[in-house]
Amino acid sequence: MSSPSSLDRSMSAALLRRQQISSFRSLTLAPQGSIDFSSNDFLSLSASASFRASFQRELSRIAHAPLGSGGSRLLDGNSVYAEDLEVDIAGFLQGKAGLLFNSGFDANSGFFACVPQPGDVVVYDELIHASVHEGMRLSRAGRTLPFAHNDVGALEAVLRELVDGDQLVRDGKRNVFVAVETLYSMDGDLAPLQGIVDTIERVFGGGNGYLIVDEAHSTGVYGDMGRGLVCELGLEEKVFARLHTFGKALACNGAIILCSPLVRQYLINYARTLIFTTSLSLPALAAVRAAFTLLWNGDTRDAQDRLHSSIKHLHNQLSRLTSTANCVLQNSDQNNTPIVSVLTPKPRLLAKYLQDRLYLVRPIVYPTVPRGKERVRICVHSANTHEEVDGLVARIGEWVEQEEKAAAVTDMKANL
Ligand SMILES: Cc1ncc(COP(=O)(O)O)c(C=O)c1O
């Protein structure tokens, strides 16, 4: 047998290091019969009869069109179907123009890589998604600066320091982009969007502060007919660009950036994640149209209402758990979000305890979250019944009690 190559040895060593620090990643499958408290399928569209029927109707309507996209959007991958879809989604979401991307990751990384001009500044919430980091890494921005998560005062301090310390920013000649999400996927909390908008307006009288909002987790969940948080708050005109992804509550793939026609044209010319990739195939586009058709016909209203009822119930039930060293609720002050984190030093053990009882939840460990912030993440869906929520919370309570008892026994033995 030949000895492992130097490359094999390096990769094996890197994987071993990950195992040693408990950050090894692997693909897993949900045990059959699990109750989903994990996926981003917030409206439970993925397996719904209504979405399947809408998709099949859309496929029959376009039965004779070519299935493949044929290339990049700039070459043979464009179609009347894609352009109409963009216009319809942008109209529904109250954006001036829209540009489809193959994924939210592509959209964010493509946008942040090309829109900030040389020397510009990107200020971002410290918990912003990896796709924005990817874009910033590739961008020509002179500086990228974090601000403390969801902290409007901290944002203002960073922006004021920029204005005070940089003549070009002060004169409105250097642009400052502020990148936030609406609903953060790990902490499950909503951004104080109105405060962020007010701060940017207050600091940048010259109009060179631009807000970019990622609605990945809020699409379908908030706003009339699931239009998202920016629409719910009436902030469409205050946001420079908005990202809506289709892979979460809409149960599809892909994403759209809502922006001005000029920004759209710029992205078509400079966003490498749009230019150098095959565009979405017809079945993928048809699925997106099928999902949006449900939204704009009001057919997801019931699911959205059920989701919010489940959210309320989950938060109520969880709030009855007593916080201990083994279990602290991350976002207990916000009770209207479908993502809740249970902070625990033993996320894998808690997740396994719940998974073994067919409650599908995931442990989230370093480096996805900082050390000391390890957790089990719970996502609730419109299809989760109140009884399922009760069962999940009861099992968490059981596990915490067992851990407390075990810790008390250990303490007692140590004191003997
Ligand atoms: C906040 C946020 N933005 C962007 C993305 C990327 O979207 P997509 O899954 O469509 O690539 C995700 C996905 O996890 C996300 O959570």
The ligand as an ORCA input file, in Angstrom:
! r2SCAN-3c Opt
* xyz 0 1
  C     -28.477     35.510      7.025
  C     -28.176     34.656      5.846
  N     -27.820     35.240      4.691
  C     -27.534     34.510      3.607
  C     -27.585     33.136      3.641
  C     -27.239     32.359      2.418
  O     -28.413     32.012      1.756
  P     -28.454     30.691      0.867
  O     -28.709     29.555      1.780
  O     -29.554     30.957     -0.102
  O     -27.122     30.582      0.199
  C     -27.975     32.489      4.799
  C     -28.040     31.017      4.854
  O     -27.810     30.365      5.809
  C     -28.273     33.268      5.944
  O     -28.627     32.703      7.097
*
